[in-house]
Amino acid sequence: MLKQLTVNQKRVLLGVAQGRTYNKVANDLKIKPRTVREHCRIVIDKLNAQNMEEAIHVAFCAGVLDT
C-alpha cells in the first residue's frame, strides 16, 4: 500500500503533515498547487483514507513519516 506512493506523493504527504499549506508545499517542491492537491487526492485513494488527516495517520503509523 505505502510502497505504491511515488517519491513526489511522499514529499507532498510529508509537507502537509508538517503543517505546510498546499501553496507552500508547491513552492518548496517547485510544482503547482493544483499538482499538490492532485497528489493529495491520489495519496488518500491509495491509502484508503477518508481525508488527508487519516492518510497522514496511516503513513505515520506505518513509519513512512518521521516528522
N, C-alpha and C positions, 0 to 999 in steps of 0.2 A: 504494500500500500504506500508506505513512505518512500520506497525506492523509486516509485513511479514519478516522483516530483523532479522536475528539471532543476538545474542549478539556479536559474533565474526565479523560478517559483519558490525555491527555498530562501533565496535572498529577499524576495518580497515578503514572504511569511515572517522572516526574522525582523525585517524593518518594521512591519506592522506590529509585531509582538513587542517591539521595543518602544511602542507608542508614537511612532512617526506617522504623520499624515500621508495620505496617498501621494500628494504633491511632493512632499519631502522625499519619500521613497523614490519616486520617479526621478527627481532631481539628482539624488545620490547615485542612482543606477544609470542615469543618462537615458531614460526611456520616458514615454509619455504617460501621464496619469491614467489615461484610458487603458494603457497596457497593464499598469499596476492593477486596476480594477478587474481586468480580464484574467490576470494571473490569480487574483484572489478568488474569483468565481471558479476557476479550474481547481485550485487547491481545495476549496470547500467540497467540490464534487468528488475529487479523488480521495479525500479523507472521510467521505460520507458524513460530513458535518452539516449542521443546520445553518451555521453562520461562521464568520471569521473567528469569533471568540472561541467557539468549540473547536475549530480547526487548530488554533494555537494551542489549546489544551491537549488535544490528541498528539500533536507534534512534540510538545514539551514532555508529556508522559512517555513518549517513545524514545526520548533522548535526542531528538533532532535539533531542538533549540536549547542551547546552553547560554542563555542570556544572563 
